[in-house]
């Protein structure tokens, strides 16, 4: 069984720079496990690699979908496994990199064979989320599927909705489906980059400032003027929902900046919590100098 290398970690920890350096050195192809970089219309707010990097290094799952096209962890898993097979057939090595934990979990451990959810059920759950609030529905999930609820909180609205949809449509808890999921055809070896909390938060603040200076608000304004629905899932995420609220006049510019930074810090903390539960991961300090980090990760991944 082929051992596929993975580089992950919380947002702003340094995954992209390391993955690029490693790919240049070893002529790897990057499989992007980022739930938003796949969309062509999003750029600044999702911290895509520069155009020259994308031209020099083969990347997969970047700029491959339109905002209005559906994409999910299950679709990513299926397509990524096909890409991995194609890359290996060409005699090259795929490198999975990104911080979307649900995508990584689906790829590394597989997803259960859950039947299609009727649109009426999905619509009803979304309506209840809007009307009753995520905290109320989280309590409902704790009653019908406590094991699934234990893996999330009320802020994980997409995962919360998914778990409730599955139960409403099938009468079977999502956690029970996960017990019977088929194993993936590859083994993965994951390196998790980490930094101390103070340093990571400082990097997050700098990245947000850089995004705003690069024109994040203009990017969001262009999307709205082009007619994209602000309720689309990719636009209901950190870095987009706050500028949308600002452009609608719901918050001030100062509040927008504060919220992007605060929400990103909270997201990074949730990612770190998820990574700490991964008993198979190899944790590497990302704060060492570039060459030492490259050497440490190569050794950890066996490259």
C-alpha positions as CSV (number, residue, x, y, z in Angstrom):
1,X,0.0,0.0,0.0
2,X,1.4,3.4,-1.0
3,X,2.1,5.9,1.9
4,X,0.8,9.3,0.9
5,X,2.4,12.4,2.6
6,X,0.2,15.0,4.2
7,X,1.1,18.4,5.6
8,X,-1.5,20.2,7.7
9,X,-1.9,22.4,10.7
10,X,-4.0,25.5,11.7
11,X,-4.5,28.4,9.5
12,X,-1.5,30.8,9.1
13,X,0.9,28.2,10.5
14,X,3.0,28.1,7.3
15,X,1.7,25.1,5.4
16,X,1.8,26.7,2.0
17,X,5.4,28.0,2.1
18,X,6.7,24.6,3.3
19,X,4.6,22.6,0.8
20,X,6.0,24.8,-2.0
21,X,9.6,24.4,-0.9
22,X,9.2,20.7,-0.6
23,X,7.5,20.4,-3.9
24,X,10.2,22.3,-5.7
25,X,12.9,20.2,-4.1
26,X,11.3,16.8,-4.8
27,X,9.0,17.6,-7.8
28,X,5.8,16.8,-6.0
29,X,2.2,17.5,-7.1
30,X,0.1,19.2,-4.5
31,X,-3.4,18.0,-3.6
32,X,-5.1,21.0,-2.0
33,X,-7.3,20.0,1.0
34,X,-8.8,23.4,1.3
35,X,-12.6,23.7,1.1
36,X,-12.5,27.2,-0.4
37,X,-9.5,27.4,-2.7
38,X,-11.3,25.2,-5.1
39,X,-13.5,28.1,-6.2
40,X,-12.3,30.3,-9.0
41,X,-14.0,33.4,-7.8
42,X,-12.3,33.4,-4.4
43,X,-8.6,34.5,-4.2
44,X,-7.5,37.0,-1.5
45,X,-9.7,35.8,1.3
46,X,-8.6,32.2,0.8
47,X,-4.9,32.9,0.6
48,X,-4.3,31.1,-2.7
49,X,-0.8,30.5,-3.8
50,X,0.5,33.2,-6.3
51,X,-0.1,32.7,-10.0
52,X,3.6,32.0,-10.7
53,X,3.6,29.3,-8.0
54,X,0.6,27.6,-9.6
55,X,2.3,27.8,-13.0
56,X,5.6,26.2,-11.7
57,X,4.1,23.5,-9.4
58,X,1.2,21.2,-10.4
59,X,-1.8,21.9,-8.0
60,X,-5.0,20.0,-7.8
61,X,-8.4,21.4,-6.5
62,X,-7.5,25.1,-7.0
63,X,-9.7,27.1,-9.3
64,X,-11.7,24.1,-10.4
65,X,-15.2,25.0,-9.4
66,X,-17.5,28.0,-9.7
67,X,-19.1,29.4,-6.5
68,X,-22.5,28.0,-7.5
69,X,-21.3,24.5,-8.1
70,X,-21.7,22.0,-5.3
71,X,-18.5,20.6,-3.6
72,X,-18.3,18.6,-0.5
73,X,-16.0,16.4,1.6
74,X,-17.3,13.3,-0.1
75,X,-16.8,14.8,-3.6
76,X,-13.3,15.8,-2.6
77,X,-12.5,12.4,-1.2
78,X,-13.6,10.6,-4.4
79,X,-11.9,13.0,-6.8
80,X,-8.7,13.2,-4.7
81,X,-8.3,9.4,-4.6
82,X,-8.6,9.4,-8.4
83,X,-5.9,12.2,-8.7
84,X,-3.6,10.4,-6.3
85,X,-3.9,7.2,-8.5
86,X,-3.1,9.2,-11.6
87,X,-0.1,11.0,-10.0
88,X,1.3,7.7,-8.8
89,X,0.8,6.1,-12.3
90,X,2.9,8.9,-13.7
91,X,5.7,8.0,-11.3
92,X,5.4,11.1,-9.2
93,X,4.5,11.7,-5.6
94,X,1.3,13.5,-4.5
95,X,1.5,15.8,-1.4
96,X,-1.8,16.5,0.3
97,X,-1.7,19.9,2.1
98,X,-4.4,22.1,3.7
99,X,-6.3,22.6,6.9
100,X,-9.9,21.7,6.1
101,X,-10.3,19.0,8.8
102,X,-13.4,17.4,7.4
103,X,-11.8,17.0,3.9
104,X,-8.7,15.5,5.5
105,X,-10.7,13.1,7.6
106,X,-12.7,12.0,4.6
107,X,-9.6,11.4,2.5
108,X,-7.6,9.6,5.3
109,X,-10.3,7.5,6.8
110,X,-13.1,7.4,4.3
111,X,-16.8,8.4,4.5
112,X,-19.8,6.2,5.2
113,X,-22.2,5.2,2.4
114,X,-24.9,7.6,3.5
115,X,-27.9,7.7,1.1
116,X,-28.9,10.9,-0.7
117,X,-30.7,13.4,1.5
118,X,-34.1,14.6,0.0
119,X,-33.9,18.3,-0.8
120,X,-37.0,18.9,1.4
121,X,-35.2,17.6,4.5
122,X,-32.2,19.8,3.8
123,X,-34.3,22.8,3.3
124,X,-36.2,22.2,6.5
125,X,-33.0,21.8,8.6
126,X,-31.6,25.1,7.1
127,X,-34.9,26.9,7.9
128,X,-34.8,25.6,11.5
129,X,-31.2,26.7,11.8
130,X,-32.1,30.3,10.8
131,X,-35.3,30.4,12.9
132,X,-34.4,28.5,16.0
133,X,-30.6,29.0,16.0
134,X,-27.7,26.6,16.1
135,X,-27.7,26.2,19.9
136,X,-31.2,24.8,19.9
137,X,-30.5,22.3,17.1
138,X,-27.2,21.3,18.7
139,X,-29.2,20.2,21.8
140,X,-31.5,18.2,19.4
141,X,-28.4,16.5,18.0
142,X,-27.2,15.7,21.5
143,X,-30.4,13.8,22.1
144,X,-30.5,11.8,18.8
145,X,-26.8,11.3,18.2
146,X,-24.6,12.2,21.2
147,X,-21.5,10.7,19.7
148,X,-21.7,13.0,16.6
149,X,-22.5,15.9,18.9
150,X,-19.4,15.2,20.9
151,X,-17.2,15.8,17.9
152,X,-18.5,19.4,17.3
153,X,-20.2,22.4,18.8
154,X,-23.0,24.7,17.9
155,X,-20.6,26.9,15.8
156,X,-20.1,24.0,13.3
157,X,-23.3,24.8,11.6
158,X,-22.6,22.9,8.3
159,X,-21.6,19.7,10.2
160,X,-24.5,20.2,12.6
161,X,-27.0,20.5,9.7
162,X,-25.5,17.4,8.0
163,X,-25.8,15.2,11.1
164,X,-29.4,16.3,11.6
165,X,-30.2,15.8,7.9
166,X,-28.9,12.2,8.0
167,X,-30.9,11.4,11.1
168,X,-34.2,13.0,9.8
169,X,-33.9,11.3,6.4
170,X,-32.8,7.8,7.6
171,X,-33.7,7.5,11.3
172,X,-30.1,6.3,11.8
173,X,-27.5,8.4,13.6
174,X,-24.6,9.7,11.5
175,X,-22.1,8.2,13.9
176,X,-23.5,4.7,13.2
177,X,-22.9,5.2,9.5
178,X,-19.3,6.1,10.3
179,X,-18.8,2.9,12.1
180,X,-19.3,0.9,8.8
181,X,-17.3,3.1,6.4
182,X,-15.0,1.4,4.0
183,X,-11.2,2.1,4.5
184,X,-9.4,4.2,1.9
185,X,-7.2,2.5,-0.6
186,X,-4.1,4.3,0.6
187,X,-2.3,4.8,3.9
188,X,-1.5,8.4,4.8
189,X,1.3,9.9,6.9
190,X,0.4,13.3,8.3
191,X,2.7,16.0,9.6
192,X,0.9,18.7,11.7
193,X,2.8,22.0,11.8
194,X,2.5,23.9,15.1
195,X,3.6,27.1,16.7
196,X,3.1,28.6,20.1
197,X,-0.3,30.4,20.5
198,X,1.1,33.9,20.7
199,X,3.2,33.5,17.6
200,X,0.3,31.9,15.6
201,X,-2.1,34.6,16.6
202,X,0.4,37.3,15.5
203,X,0.8,35.6,12.1
204,X,-3.0,35.5,11.8
205,X,-3.3,39.2,12.5
206,X,-0.6,40.0,9.9
207,X,-2.3,37.8,7.3
208,X,-5.6,39.5,7.8
209,X,-3.9,43.0,7.5
210,X,-2.2,41.8,4.3
211,X,-5.5,40.5,2.9
212,X,-7.2,43.8,3.6
213,X,-4.3,45.8,2.1
214,X,-4.5,43.5,-1.0
215,X,-8.1,44.4,-1.6
216,X,-10.3,41.9,0.2
217,X,-13.2,44.2,0.6
218,X,-13.1,45.1,-3.2
219,X,-13.0,41.3,-4.0
220,X,-16.2,40.8,-1.9
221,X,-17.8,43.9,-3.4
222,X,-17.2,42.6,-6.9
223,X,-18.7,39.2,-6.0
224,X,-21.9,40.9,-4.7
225,X,-22.1,43.2,-7.7
226,X,-21.7,40.2,-10.0
227,X,-24.9,38.8,-8.4
228,X,-23.6,36.0,-6.2
229,X,-25.9,35.2,-3.3
230,X,-24.2,36.1,0.0
231,X,-26.0,33.0,1.4
232,X,-23.8,30.6,-0.6
233,X,-21.8,28.4,1.7
234,X,-18.4,29.6,0.6
235,X,-19.4,33.2,1.3
236,X,-20.7,32.4,4.8
237,X,-17.2,31.7,6.0
238,X,-14.5,33.7,7.8
239,X,-13.0,36.5,5.6
240,X,-16.2,36.9,3.5
241,X,-19.1,37.0,5.9
242,X,-17.6,40.0,7.8
243,X,-16.9,42.1,4.7
244,X,-20.4,41.3,3.4
245,X,-21.8,42.6,6.7
246,X,-19.7,45.7,6.4
247,X,-20.8,46.4,2.8
248,X,-24.4,45.9,3.8
249,X,-23.9,48.6,6.5
250,X,-24.5,46.2,9.3
251,X,-21.1,46.8,11.0
252,X,-18.3,49.4,10.8
253,X,-15.0,48.8,9.0
254,X,-13.2,48.7,12.4
255,X,-15.7,46.0,13.6
256,X,-15.2,44.1,10.4
257,X,-11.4,43.9,10.9
258,X,-11.8,43.0,14.6
259,X,-14.3,40.2,13.7
260,X,-12.1,38.7,10.9
261,X,-9.2,38.5,13.3
262,X,-11.2,37.2,16.2
263,X,-13.1,34.6,14.1
264,X,-9.8,33.4,12.5
265,X,-8.2,33.0,15.9
266,X,-11.1,30.9,17.1
267,X,-11.0,28.8,13.9
268,X,-7.3,28.1,14.4
269,X,-8.0,27.1,18.0
270,X,-10.7,24.6,16.9
271,X,-8.3,23.2,14.3
272,X,-5.6,22.7,16.9
273,X,-8.1,20.9,19.1
274,X,-9.0,18.5,16.2
275,X,-5.3,17.9,15.4
276,X,-4.5,17.1,19.0
277,X,-7.0,14.2,18.8
278,X,-5.1,12.7,15.9
279,X,-3.0,9.9,17.5
280,X,-1.4,9.0,14.1
281,X,-0.1,12.5,13.3
282,X,3.6,13.7,13.7
283,X,3.8,17.1,15.2
284,X,6.6,19.4,13.9
285,X,7.6,22.9,15.2
286,X,7.1,25.3,12.3
287,X,9.1,28.1,14.0
288,X,12.5,26.6,13.1
289,X,14.4,28.1,10.2
290,X,13.4,27.1,6.7
291,X,16.1,24.5,6.0
292,X,15.7,22.8,9.4
293,X,12.0,22.7,9.0
294,X,12.4,21.2,5.5
295,X,14.8,18.5,6.8
296,X,12.5,17.7,9.8
297,X,9.4,17.3,7.6
298,X,11.2,15.2,5.0
299,X,12.5,12.9,7.7
300,X,9.0,12.7,9.3
301,X,7.3,11.9,6.0
302,X,10.1,9.6,4.8
303,X,10.7,11.7,1.6
